[in-house]
């Protein structure tokens, strides 16, 4: 059953990435490939077309009303996906600008004097997750070192103990 679900998910993802399946037939001399009419669809064609609708439905059901208004005119799951990507990630230039801004935030990040460790962790995790979402993955040991380096001086003995006792490659955020 799991293999079927994974295959089905993979096929739906292919529809989203590659575009809708259009049943085709070959006619005439010289041979030409043209779309079939609905009356000419066989069971395989119908199942493939159903995947187009299912992929589209999955994308549409997972968005807010304001986003729906942006994709309302899209005809295929691929068009919906591309519109959502552009809306959320922006163009390549906008995406790189976001990455640059978040990288600067990461590099300049410091724990505020009146901030709890939980609040600091929430802010830091937001930056890391946003970078990850945009394709910039910071290695685990690097962001642990960053967290340890931004803690105030009152944490120095704890930081030293963690660095000496733990392998930062295997350390969890907790």
Buried (B, 14 or more C-beta within 10 A) or exposed (E): EEEEEEEEEEBBBEBBEEBBBEBEEEEEEEEEEEEEEEEEBEEEBEEBBEBBEBBBEBBBEEBEEEBEEBBEEBEBBBBBBBBBEEEEBBEEEEBEEBBEEBBEBBEEBEBEEEBEEEEBBEBBEEBBEBBEEBEBEBEBEEBBBBBBEBBEEEBEEEBEEBEEEEEBEEBEEE
